[in-house]
Amino acid sequence: MGKKLIVASLLSALLQGCATPFAQFYYDQTGGADLSKLPSVVLPTGEPQVYRGSDQEQDALIMLEDNYNLVGYSSFNAGNVDEDGAIKQAKKVNASVVILYSKYAGTVSGSVPLTLPDTRTSSTSLYGNAYGSGGYASYSGTAHTTTYGTKTMYIPYTVVRSDYLSTYWIKMKPPIFGTYIRDLTPEIKQQIGSNKGVLIYAVIKGSPAFEADILNGDVLRKIGDVAVFDMDSFQKALADYEGRETDVVIVRGDKELHKSVKLQTRN
């Protein structure tokens, strides 16, 4: 029983390590912000919701459209791990949703050396005759010798390894406008015949942009009188027209459209 416990402990330490990999290989995406002090987030009040993901890009789009922001992610390659570690990490970073992914990466086989004490005792029988002034005598007996050493055995193992990913999300308060934007690609610039604008790649459900039927893939050109061509100009437009109804110019396909949008105020 003692040898089995030693072997199990050794293999566990070798193959899984001491730290929870979800915490050890966590990558923060907030810039070190204290989420509990940010007015734009909705802190969770219960246990994190856990989902099994399949398509990372599609899952991320769904989360953004449901008004969740990415807090961080854990990424590593390992053998079998306890996924409760992802839930613990979600609680630690104030995430309300964690999405888990795993993909088989291969099987690793080998052997682990295990050195144990090896104590041996040998016995030697002694006998003989002795002569002296007192006459003749015989003797016999047994001598014991103890040798202390070690013995090494090799324990075989086989580990199925997988690539693990967990993404952590937090719910946000209602947005002013309700879109996520990206810079235009060269192909889109060529398509619309302009360097100006930003690509809308996600529209938050129930937001002013959603209610105005602004769609993923639209090119945002103007909010009110502010031309939008990067994140700075986008944020300036939101600040200028917060709480007001204004004209928003987008390009969809080969058409320029005007949308009347009532921007919300910050909570």
MITOR-812363 format. One line per 5 residues: their letters; for each residue x, y, z of C-alpha. Coordinates in steps of 0.2 Angstrom, whole numbers, always signed. Each point is the difference from the previous one (the first is absolute). Layout:
! MITOR-812363
a = X,Y,Z; ...
END
This chain:
! MITOR-812363
mgkkl = +0,+0,+0; +14,+12,+4; +9,-2,-17; -17,+3,-9; -3,+16,+10
ivasl = +18,+6,-4; -2,-4,-19; -17,+9,-1; +7,+15,+9; +15,+1,-12
lsall = -10,-2,-16; -12,+13,+6; +13,+13,+4; +9,-4,-17; -14,+0,-11
qgcat = -12,+13,+7; +11,+11,+10; -5,+9,+16; -8,+16,-6; -18,+0,-8
pfaqf = +4,+3,-19; -15,+11,-2; +8,+12,+12; +18,-3,-5; -3,+4,-18
yydqt = -13,+14,+1; +2,+15,-11; -9,+16,+6; -8,+10,-14; -6,+15,+11
ggadl = +17,+8,+2; +0,-4,+18; -16,+10,+4; -10,-4,+16; -17,-5,-7
sklps = -8,+3,+17; +3,+18,-2; -5,+3,-18; -17,+8,-2; -3,-8,-17
vvlpt = -1,-18,+6; -13,-11,+8; +9,-10,+14; -6,-18,+1; -10,-4,+16
gepqv = -1,-19,-2; +10,-15,-7; +8,+3,-17; -9,-8,-15; +10,-13,-8
yrgsd = -2,-5,-19; +9,-12,-11; +6,+9,-16; +2,-6,-17; +5,+15,-12
qeqda = +10,+13,+9; -3,+14,-12; -19,-3,-1; -1,-2,+19; +9,+16,+2
limle = -12,+9,-12; -15,-7,+10; +7,+6,+16; +3,+18,-7; -17,+1,-7
dnynl = -7,-5,+17; +10,+15,+8; +14,-10,+8; +18,+5,+0; +15,-11,+0
vgyss = +9,+1,+17; +14,-13,-4; +4,-17,-5; +10,-16,+5; +10,-10,-13
fnagn = +11,-15,+2; +4,-18,-5; -2,-13,+13; -6,-17,+5; -17,-3,+8
vdedg = -4,+15,+11; -14,+4,+12; -10,+14,-9; -7,+6,+17; +16,+10,+0
aikqa = -7,+11,-14; -15,+3,+11; +11,+6,+14; +10,+11,-12; -16,+8,-6
kkvna = -5,+4,+18; +17,+7,+3; -1,+12,-15; -19,+5,+3; -5,-9,-16
svvil = -19,-4,-2; +3,-13,-14; +14,-12,-5; +0,-9,-16; +11,-16,-1
yskya = +9,-8,-15; +11,-15,-1; +8,-9,-15; +9,-16,+0; +19,+3,-3
gtvsg = +8,-17,+1; +5,-14,+12; +17,+0,+10; +7,-16,+6; +16,-3,+10
svplt = +6,-6,+17; +4,+9,+17; +15,-6,+10; -5,-4,+18; +14,-3,+13
lpdtr = -4,-9,+16; +11,-6,+15; +8,-17,-3; +6,-8,+17; +7,-18,-1
tssts = +6,-11,+15; +12,-15,-3; +4,-14,+12; +17,-10,+1; +2,-16,+10
lygna = +16,-2,+10; +8,-16,+7; +17,-7,+4; +12,-8,+13; +11,+8,+13
ygsgg = +16,-7,+9; +8,+7,+15; +8,-4,+17; -16,-5,+7; -4,-12,-13
yasys = -11,-2,-16; -16,+10,-4; -12,+3,-14; -11,+15,-4; -14,+5,-12
gtaht = -12,+15,-3; -8,+12,-12; +6,+18,-5; -13,+12,-8; +5,+15,-12
ttygt = -12,+14,-5; +3,+10,-16; -10,+16,-3; -3,+6,-18; -13,+5,-13
ktmyi = -10,-8,-14; -7,+9,-15; -15,-6,-10; -8,+8,-15; -19,+3,+0
pytvv = -8,+1,-17; -14,+13,-4; -11,+6,-14; -7,+17,+0; -13,+7,-12
rsdyl = +4,+18,-3; -12,+14,-6; +0,+18,-4; -11,+10,+12; -7,+17,-2
stywi = -12,+9,+12; -7,+17,-3; -7,+11,+14; -14,+13,-3; -9,+14,+10
kmkpp = -17,+8,-3; +0,+18,-5; -12,+14,+4; -11,+6,-15; +11,+9,-13
ifgty = -1,+18,-7; +0,-6,-18; +2,-19,+0; +13,-5,-13; +18,-7,+0
irdlt = +11,+6,-14; +16,-4,-9; +11,+9,-12; -4,-2,-19; +9,-13,-10
peikq = +8,+5,-16; -13,-11,-9; -15,+10,+8; +9,+17,-3; +1,-5,-19
qigsn = -18,-6,+1; -7,+16,+7; +13,+11,-9; +5,+9,+16; +13,-1,+14
kgvli = -13,+7,+12; -11,-10,+11; +0,-14,+12; -7,-18,-2; -14,-5,+12
yavik = +4,-18,+5; -13,-2,+14; -16,+8,+5; -6,-2,+18; -18,-6,+1
gspaf = -13,+13,+6; +13,+14,-2; -4,+17,-9; +10,-7,-15; -10,-17,+0
eadil = -17,+9,+1; +6,+11,-15; +3,-16,-10; +19,+3,-2; +8,-17,-5
ngdvl = +16,-9,+2; +10,+4,-15; -6,+18,-2; +13,+13,-2; -3,+15,+12
rkigd = +5,+16,-8; -8,+14,+11; -9,+3,+17; -8,+17,-1; +13,+12,-7
vavfd = +15,-11,+6; +8,-10,-14; +5,-17,+8; +16,-8,-7; +8,-7,+16
mdsfq = -3,-4,+18; +4,+18,+6; -12,+8,-12; -13,-13,+5; +1,+3,+18
kalad = +0,+19,-3; -16,-2,-10; -8,-10,+14; +5,+14,+13; -7,+14,-11
yegre = -17,-8,-3; -3,-10,+16; -18,+0,+4; -5,+9,-16; -9,-6,-16
tdvvi = +11,+2,-15; +3,-5,-18; +12,-15,-3; +8,-3,-17; +5,-18,-5
vrgdk = +5,-9,-16; -9,-17,-3; +6,-8,-16; +1,+14,-13; -13,+11,+8
elhks = +2,+14,+13; -14,+0,+13; -6,+12,+13; -7,-6,+17; -8,+10,+13
vklqt = +7,-6,+17; -4,+6,+18; +16,-3,+10; -1,-5,+18; +8,+9,+14
rn = +13,-8,+11; -5,-9,+16
END
